[in-house]
């Protein structure tokens, strides 16, 4: 085993853009205007070669071969497992809402169910909810092409 493989490297987390730039064009001059910034997330990187870690279960960096500390790998895996489990829990809560209230007659009640499902899936984060509603209302005719109806609770 080479000397490089014996080095213990820290796993560092960096902000990473997930894409999501959105543009609209001016109908008169055809110039594009940015309307939405991309979302950011924290991703694990190798501190030795500064490249993203592709497989959380590996003991070594797939790029430079440096060995990761066991405690760091366990922390990283637990962090991602916790986030995964929280997401699954939100999905089940949204499904339960659909099962419990989705069959009630009236489009205004069904809109409430959809609205509540969205809120649960977004972890009841008001800022994320407002962003979602804004995106749902924007369309081919620009902002507020469509309406968002929060519905009426059954």
GIHU-V719946 format. One record per backbone hydrogen bond with DSSP energy under -0.5 kcal/mol. CO is the residue of the C=O (numbers start at 1). NH is the residue of the N-H. If there is no record, write none. Layout:
co: [CO & CO]
nh: [NH & NH]
This chain:
co: [2 & 3 & 4 & 7 & 7 & 9 & 10 & 10 & 12 & 14 & 16 & 19 & 22 & 22 & 24 & 26 & 31 & 33 & 36 & 39 & 41 & 41 & 43 & 44 & 45 & 46 & 51 & 52 & 55 & 59 & 61 & 66 & 67 & 69 & 70 & 71 & 72 & 73 & 74 & 75 & 76 & 77 & 78 & 79 & 80 & 81 & 82 & 83 & 84 & 85 & 86 & 87 & 88 & 89 & 90 & 91 & 92 & 93 & 94 & 95 & 96 & 97 & 97 & 98 & 101 & 106 & 106 & 107 & 108 & 108 & 109 & 110 & 111 & 112 & 113 & 114 & 115 & 116 & 117 & 118 & 119 & 120 & 122 & 124 & 125 & 126 & 127 & 128 & 129 & 130 & 131 & 132 & 133 & 134 & 137 & 137 & 139 & 142 & 142 & 148]
nh: [5 & 6 & 7 & 9 & 67 & 69 & 12 & 47 & 45 & 43 & 41 & 39 & 35 & 36 & 33 & 30 & 26 & 24 & 22 & 18 & 16 & 43 & 14 & 53 & 12 & 50 & 46 & 54 & 58 & 68 & 65 & 61 & 9 & 73 & 74 & 75 & 76 & 77 & 78 & 79 & 80 & 81 & 82 & 83 & 84 & 85 & 86 & 87 & 88 & 89 & 90 & 91 & 92 & 93 & 94 & 95 & 96 & 97 & 98 & 99 & 100 & 101 & 102 & 102 & 104 & 109 & 110 & 111 & 112 & 152 & 113 & 114 & 115 & 116 & 117 & 118 & 119 & 120 & 121 & 122 & 124 & 123 & 125 & 126 & 129 & 130 & 131 & 132 & 133 & 134 & 135 & 136 & 137 & 138 & 145 & 146 & 142 & 139 & 145 & 150]
